[in-house]
Amino acid sequence: MKTLLHDLPAASAGTQRRVRSLHFGAGTSGRKAYLQAALHADEVPPMWVAQALIERFTALEAAGAIAGEIVLVPMANPIGLAQDVQGSAFGRFDLGTGINFNRQFRHLTPAVIAALEGRLGPDLAANTRTVRAACRSLLAAWQPASEAEALKHLLQSLAADADLVLDLHCDNEAVMHVYTGTPQAQALQPLAAYLGAQALLVAEVSGDDPFDETLARLWWELAAHFHGRYPIDPQGCLAATVELRGETEVSPALAGQDADALVAALCQLGHIDRPAPPVPAGCPATPLEGVEPVTAPVSGIVVFAKAPGDWVNAGDLVAEIVCPLTDTRTPLHARTTGRCFARSSRRFATRGMRLAKIAGATPYRSGKLLSP
């Protein structure tokens, strides 16, 4: 294992933060997988799973089972990790700008298209190398304006030439679920199945350029742009966001189970030279446009009738909101049928607050599809 420490530019005098990346493997096959934990820094389960992955990758490397490279960033956001506000962790948004740490990564497609003109040919593998070189060059020229931008620049640069990118997160209260691009749903269905995901949510463009989508979307956009002229692999980078249940799900048993599932997926995708376990039956992919965000039309005490993992039929009671000022009770009924895969841990709602998410099969939403 090789350890690299990456210093971020100081946000103010007398401060310095750093990111650690761990590099496993012989680096001889040309294949690369990249995994990072807790880009939303108040999500602890991914960091705990990363500890279990370190043990497994170390043993696999010693056994000669990693011919390529596996890069693991076990703590992806030291900025957010330090944002403790009067005893409450605040790692989802940059306090300086209010911007979500998992939004506004660099969408490189237009600049890469311009850089590739006249440089591509009939060889698919050669074109893949040319695309990755163009991405590295463009990212190297990026001059981040802030510490948070520098963090995003670093993480995107570490992952830009990877064949596989897994961004490990968790939700508030949730069952295991996975987000990926629609063109990659079939290729990454085994990953979701190994993890025991109860929802596999897909979209071509979810909005606001999250980390995993920024890295993968480039490839299917390039393939479409150069179609009929030059071959580009639309799956040049398989990428997904893995939501490791809820934020309190921190235990040795779960971490070991999830690390084993991720190793199984890496075997199945050819990044670890070990036989992959049989792929279990998994959930079907459903469109992110079909997710119903159950929101509070009024403020009050939240009493849930459905929990993560429950199947919900259209018309079912999901929650009730009780106003402590007037005693009024407002029932919230599902408009769609599907799996309730996440809900808020807060039990007092403000008007407009998202309370739960249901994975429906029929798309009906458009625009920005992710939670803020």
Buried (B, 14 or more C-beta within 10 A) or exposed (E): EEEEEBEBBEBEEEEEBEBBBBBBBEBEBEBBBBBBBBBBBBBBBBBBBBEBBBEBBEEBBEEEBBBBBBBBBBBBBBBBBBBEEEEEBBBBBBBEEEBBBBBBBBBBBEBBBEBBEEEBEEEEEBBBEBBBBBBEEBBEEBEBEBBBBBBBBBBBBBBBBBBBBBBBBBBBBBBBBBBBBBBBBEBBBBBBBBBBBBBBBBBBBBBBBBBBBBBBBBBBBBBEBBEEEBBBBBBBBBBBBBBBBBBEBBEEEBBBBBBBBBBBBBBBBBBBBBEBBEBEEBBEBBBBBBBBBBEBEBBBEBEBBBEBBBEBEEEBBBBBBBEEEEEEEBEBBBBBBBBBBBBBEEEBBEEEBBBBBBBBEEBEBEEEBBEE
